[in-house]
Amino acid sequence: MPTVPQGGKVLVSGANGYIAMWTVKILLERGYRVRGIVRSADKGKFMSDYFAKLGYAEAFEFAIVEDIVKEGAFDEVVKDVDAIEHMASPFHFNVSDPQGKSLKFFKPAIQGTVGILKSAVKNAARVKRIVITSSCASVLTPGLSVPKVFSENDWNEASPKEVEELGSKSPGASIYRASKTLAEKAAWEFYNQHKSQVHWDLAVINPPFVFGPAIHDVTSLKSLNTSLQSWYDVVVSDSPKTKEVLLQTIAWVDVRDTALAHVLAIEKEAAGGERIITTSGSSIWQEWIDAANSLNPNPLPSHKLAVGLPEISRGEKVYLISYDKSKEERLLGIKFNTIVETTKATLEDFARRGW
Ligand code: NDP
């Protein structure tokens, strides 16, 4: 499958999100034109203004798709693009699920994903590659008691089963994980059924927890995206932290590296047909607190940073979940940010925002 031409136009759905804004930025910096899909004009305007200030007024445009679940929602916007990055999907754990079917999550996650692929089958004569943002949530098995290294061969079969069994009593995290698993499976199934009809192929990026500075429209701590909110709560806020939380395994990746992975996935021919885990590595929360406290001067001087239980880091650390990085190294070869680099950039970002 030919790769996307330099200077080609890339469609990015969920373009105003945390990871997507960085992806759009890197695409523009590398000479692509971008059409960002957002749900409302104000979200598009934020993006246009942001990228115009960086000199990309001509190269960036936005289009509104109010409801990604609607049949044919993407039919028009895919028409003249060379590649698609499908990133729109709900990501939070506060799901109230009165019907017990997780529809608020499953519909946009699954139908949104299959919908953009359907539109690409019908209308996207120029598209060479479609990249879908899945997650390590569709790879891992939750609730392990012994460490395991996961690879792209693994699927999270447990969360969809759990949600099916528990219905409205399912924990929010399980619903989110199930939504990612089902959406990714649906994407591969759809692609495999239609690949003889299309001139594009599919690549999937599977990141674990994503941290790092934000450039999307966040006006308050309350509107932080889910992963960065968790990071703030542990590393910055003075809320009490239990030993259990501080020891929790956090496989992670910097948001800028995640975005780069999405861009490389349209540039590297060998990424076609692959799901690719993109991770910096595994950690426990205490290591993030230690990293923050190792920075001198403190990049967020308005706060006395959390200290946690530093003795935890001096003992042997157990990472219950880690990921095989060999496919990413072979196909994309990203030089990932370290915990200290990501921590510094994130705290500096919070300081700029006056948090
Ligand atoms: P954000 O919440 O910042 O962005 C989510 C994007 O998806 C926003 O543009 C949002 O639009 C859009 N979206 C959410 N729900 C819907 C819906 N029902 N219909 C249409 N659009 C919707 O999250 P992230 O940037 O963190 O996540 C982006 C992608 O990356 C998601 O697919 C997520 O599952 C995946 N991911 C994230 C990880 C992380 O740690 N952050 C880890 C692994 C995967 P709007 O602003 O209008 O709500």
Boltz pocket constraint, residues with backbone or C-beta under 6 A from the ligand:
constraints:
  - pocket:
      binder: B
      contacts: [[A, 13], [A, 14], [A, 15], [A, 16], [A, 17], [A, 18], [A, 19], [A, 20], [A, 37], [A, 38], [A, 39], [A, 40], [A, 43], [A, 65], [A, 66], [A, 68], [A, 86], [A, 87], [A, 88], [A, 89], [A, 90], [A, 91], [A, 104], [A, 108], [A, 133], [A, 134], [A, 135], [A, 136], [A, 180], [A, 206], [A, 207], [A, 208], [A, 209], [A, 210], [A, 211], [A, 225], [A, 226], [A, 227], [A, 228]]
      max_distance: 6.0
